[in-house]
Amino acid sequence: MRELGGEIWAEISRRIPDDELDWQRKNKMVDLIMGVLARHIGNTIENDPDLPVFPSPVDADGDSPM
């Protein structure tokens, strides 16, 4: 999962210039994407025990709070 996150981060970095999206926002975007993927499978993704990916919460309306 972390490898996938790295690929997503690299693709975002390649397609969106740093002056449009800084590294902190890229990190937040990748964390959000990985959390949504974990939510999609309905479980914590833990291929690296030190870096688990927890499912993103869903609010009462069914929308992500982000």
LUMLODREN-889387 format. One record per residue (C-alpha): residue number from 0; chain; x, y, z. Coordinates in Angstrom, 2 decimals. Each point is the difference from the previous one (the first is absolute). Last residue first. Layout:
N
+-----+--------+---------+---------+---------+
: num : cadena :      c1 :      c2 :      c3 :
+-----+--------+---------+---------+---------+
: NUM :      A :       X :       Y :       Z :
...
+-----+--------+---------+---------+---------+
//
This chain:
66
+-----+--------+---------+---------+---------+
: num : cadena :      c1 :      c2 :      c3 :
+-----+--------+---------+---------+---------+
:  65 :      A :  -12.65 :   16.22 :    4.14 :
:  64 :      A :   -2.85 :   -1.35 :    2.09 :
:  63 :      A :   -0.66 :   -2.79 :   -2.54 :
:  62 :      A :   -3.63 :   -0.08 :   -0.96 :
:  61 :      A :   -2.56 :   -2.58 :    1.09 :
:  60 :      A :   -2.25 :    2.61 :    1.56 :
:  59 :      A :    0.92 :   -1.15 :    3.53 :
:  58 :      A :    3.74 :    0.50 :   -0.67 :
:  57 :      A :    2.30 :   -2.62 :   -1.53 :
:  56 :      A :    3.33 :   -0.78 :    1.61 :
:  55 :      A :    3.11 :   -0.77 :   -2.08 :
:  54 :      A :    1.15 :   -3.61 :    0.33 :
:  53 :      A :    3.33 :   -0.40 :    1.80 :
:  52 :      A :    3.28 :   -0.45 :   -1.84 :
:  51 :      A :    2.58 :   -1.81 :    2.12 :
:  50 :      A :    3.61 :    1.23 :    0.00 :
:  49 :      A :    2.07 :   -1.99 :    2.52 :
:  48 :      A :   -1.74 :   -3.28 :   -0.81 :
:  47 :      A :    0.78 :    0.43 :   -3.73 :
:  46 :      A :   -2.54 :   -1.92 :   -2.11 :
:  45 :      A :   -2.64 :    1.33 :    2.34 :
:  44 :      A :   -3.11 :    1.24 :   -1.73 :
:  43 :      A :   -2.64 :    0.69 :    2.61 :
:  42 :      A :   -3.34 :   -1.36 :   -1.15 :
:  41 :      A :   -3.15 :    0.71 :   -1.97 :
:  40 :      A :    1.49 :   -0.51 :   -3.47 :
:  39 :      A :   -1.26 :    3.41 :   -1.05 :
:  38 :      A :    0.96 :    1.51 :    3.35 :
:  37 :      A :    3.61 :   -1.03 :   -0.62 :
:  36 :      A :   -0.16 :    1.60 :   -3.48 :
:  35 :      A :   -1.49 :    3.15 :    1.52 :
:  34 :      A :    2.80 :    0.12 :    2.56 :
:  33 :      A :    2.59 :   -0.42 :   -2.79 :
:  32 :      A :   -1.51 :    2.90 :   -1.94 :
:  31 :      A :   -0.11 :    2.25 :    3.10 :
:  30 :      A :    3.58 :   -0.85 :    0.95 :
:  29 :      A :    1.06 :    0.76 :   -3.60 :
:  28 :      A :   -1.77 :    3.37 :    0.09 :
:  27 :      A :    1.51 :    0.88 :    3.37 :
:  26 :      A :    3.48 :   -0.84 :   -1.30 :
:  25 :      A :   -0.60 :    2.10 :   -3.13 :
:  24 :      A :   -1.17 :    2.85 :    2.21 :
:  23 :      A :    3.22 :   -0.18 :    1.99 :
:  22 :      A :    2.08 :   -0.28 :   -3.19 :
:  21 :      A :   -1.35 :    3.26 :   -1.45 :
:  20 :      A :   -2.71 :    0.14 :   -2.68 :
:  19 :      A :   -0.10 :    2.70 :   -2.67 :
:  18 :      A :    3.60 :    1.25 :    0.34 :
:  17 :      A :    1.15 :   -3.60 :    0.25 :
:  16 :      A :   -1.36 :   -0.74 :   -3.48 :
:  15 :      A :   -2.84 :   -2.54 :   -0.35 :
:  14 :      A :    0.46 :   -2.94 :   -2.40 :
:  13 :      A :    3.33 :   -1.44 :    1.10 :
:  12 :      A :   -0.56 :    0.67 :    3.68 :
:  11 :      A :   -3.48 :   -1.54 :   -0.14 :
:  10 :      A :    1.47 :   -3.04 :   -1.75 :
:   9 :      A :    2.78 :   -0.31 :    2.57 :
:   8 :      A :   -2.47 :    0.26 :    2.89 :
:   7 :      A :   -2.26 :   -2.66 :   -1.57 :
:   6 :      A :    3.00 :   -2.28 :   -0.50 :
:   5 :      A :    1.11 :    0.54 :    3.57 :
:   4 :      A :   -3.50 :   -0.77 :    1.27 :
:   3 :      A :    0.02 :   -3.19 :   -2.06 :
:   2 :      A :    3.31 :   -0.94 :    1.61 :
:   1 :      A :   -1.54 :    0.76 :    3.39 :
:   0 :      A :   -2.81 :   -2.40 :   -0.81 :
+-----+--------+---------+---------+---------+
//
